[in-house]
Amino acid sequence: MAPGYHLDGRGLYLQVAAGGSKSWVLRYSIEGRKREMGLGSLEDFGVADARERAKKVRLLLADGIDPIEHRRQQRIERLAEAKAAAVQARTFEECAREFHKSQESEWRNAKHSAQWINTLQSYVFPKYGDLPLAEFDKAAVVQALAPVWKSKAETASRVLQRIRKVLNYAAAKDYCPGKDAEFWAQVKLALGKNDRARKVEHHPSCPHADVGALLSTVKASTATSMVKLAFEFIVLTAARSGEVRGATWSELDDDLTTWTVPGERMKAGREHRVPISERAQQILREAKALQIKHGWTDEGNPQGLVFPTPGGKPYSDMVFTQLMRRLSLSFTMHGFRSSFRTWGQEATDYPHEMLEMALAHTVGDQTVRAYARSDMAAKRRQLMTDWGQYVQAAAN
């Protein structure tokens, strides 16, 4: 058959291409426009099939419907239905991981990022990770958290917050309907209160009057000189262990009087300035001398850490925990922040807000913080000096 269009009747043609392939085409006019609609290959549709398909097209034309536009709209609707079906089938775990990845630039550090998703992986994914979002109801939330709601109250409360964030994200992305405040109120009502259980999950702290003597015990121990210096610096600055273990020389001013911890290394994500007492300054000078003595500078300390391991890396928190265990001490490093806070409350007249700022805690609500923009650095310098002198006096 020669290439070209071969009329079957009533606008139906068999189109023969130069290469020999054959397909059906229907030519029609609508609203003064001439159009050409493909009806499939001859290999797939014989003459009878092609005539039947052409008949259906003519029925649409009789109703004033452009069959090409009608077919395009049907395709759009099918795609939308397929997308909706895929969305409805999206599971809680898929959405949680998508949200976690979307927040990549928001995590304080790699540890925080891993901790966030790992809690869901531990307490939610094993039993409810495969549950479609549309089916992730109150029962799923309650049943996932009930086993640890009291026994691991602090962790369970954080997991609840993370579940809520995932479902809010899912609603924002139209993966599922949103959950209102009443939904979450009912979840908490079903789980019951765990405030009392959360309160007992404290960090064992050393009585402030015994901190000086404890430091003397640490100094007399077999720990390395750098570990002893870091340990004492943690106590004197009332900082978190991780903040000190990751401290770099670039965070300190030239006079070693102020340590500025960048927001990405702080729990609250805000920059924190720490006034350094005289003894803490001496510790920094001793740490620098120790690095020079052992060659832990430049290539040996690529991160510029203040308290590096011999390999130039940050110490693990377990180094300090194990040291106290060897000394038969039942306290935690975090507990020394409580020691400082209790001393400030019981033995000084420093205001509550100043003590909270020294610990890098958020003070007041949003309105209060808007008016209290100063971090009281000058006044806190005297506070940290008094703390250092108090500890030193008890150590002698």
Helices and strands as residue ranges (DSSP letters): E 4-9, E 12-16, E 22-30, E 33-41, H 47-62, H 67-89, H 92-102, H 110-123, H 125-128, G 133-135, H 138-145, G 146-148, H 153-172, H 181-191, H 195-199, G 208-210, H 211-219, H 225-237, H 241-245, G 249-251, E 258-261, G 263-265, E 272-275, H 278-294, G 298-300, H 317-326, H 335-347, H 352-358, H 366-371, H 377-395
